[in-house]
């Protein structure tokens, strides 16, 4: 019997969607990247409910990645603004 990747135990642990983090990074830091993070965060639950486990994990990873990028870019922009004034 061929074992499907969805049959593995780790695939049944729902990934975090990082929605709060995505929203926070959108409003506090850099909105364009934060919006991409929000869109990916929203996809996680939808894909998980459709049993598209791997795509849900990718969306979760992307939500975290873009949220972190929004924080980094926003932090750099805030530093530039503070230093110049």
C-alpha positions in Angstrom: 0.0 0.0 0.0 1.4 3.4 -1.1 1.6 5.9 1.7 0.3 9.3 0.8 2.0 12.4 2.2 -1.3 13.5 3.7 -1.3 10.3 5.8 1.7 11.4 7.8 1.0 12.6 11.3 2.7 16.0 10.8 0.3 16.9 8.0 -2.6 16.7 10.4 -1.3 19.5 12.6 -2.9 22.7 11.3 -0.3 25.4 10.6 -0.6 28.8 12.2 -2.1 31.4 9.9 -0.2 34.3 11.5 -3.2 36.6 10.8 -2.7 38.8 13.9 1.0 39.2 13.0 0.1 40.1 9.4 -2.4 42.7 10.4 0.0 44.2 12.9 2.8 44.4 10.4 0.4 46.0 7.9 -0.7 48.8 10.1 2.5 49.5 12.0 5.2 48.9 9.4 5.0 48.5 5.7 1.5 48.1 4.2 2.3 46.6 0.8 4.1 43.6 2.2 1.7 43.3 5.1 -1.3 43.0 2.7 0.4 40.1 1.0 0.9 38.6 4.4 -2.8 39.0 5.2 -3.9 37.4 2.0 -1.7 34.4 2.6 -2.9 34.2 6.2 -6.5 34.1 5.1 -5.7 31.3 2.6 -4.4 28.9 5.3 -7.7 27.9 6.8 -9.4 27.8 3.5 -6.8 25.4 2.0 -6.7 23.3 5.2 -10.4 22.8 5.1 -10.1 21.7 1.4 -7.5 19.1 2.6 -4.8 20.9 0.6 -2.3 20.4 3.4 0.9 21.2 1.6 -0.5 24.4 0.1 -1.8 25.5 3.5 1.7 25.0 4.9 3.2 27.1 2.1 0.6 29.8 2.6 1.4 29.8 6.4 5.1 30.1 5.6 4.5 32.9 3.2 2.3 34.8 5.7 5.1 34.6 8.2 7.8 35.5 5.7 6.0 38.6 4.3 5.0 39.7 7.8 8.6 39.6 8.8 9.7 41.4 5.7 7.1 44.1 6.4 8.5 44.5 9.9 12.1 44.7 8.6 11.3 47.2 5.8 9.1 49.2 8.1 11.7 49.3 10.8 14.3 50.5 8.3 12.0 53.2 7.0 11.2 54.3 10.6 14.9 54.5 11.4 15.6 56.6 8.3 12.7 59.0 9.2 13.9 59.3 12.8 17.6 59.9 11.8 16.7 62.5 9.2 14.5 64.6 11.5 
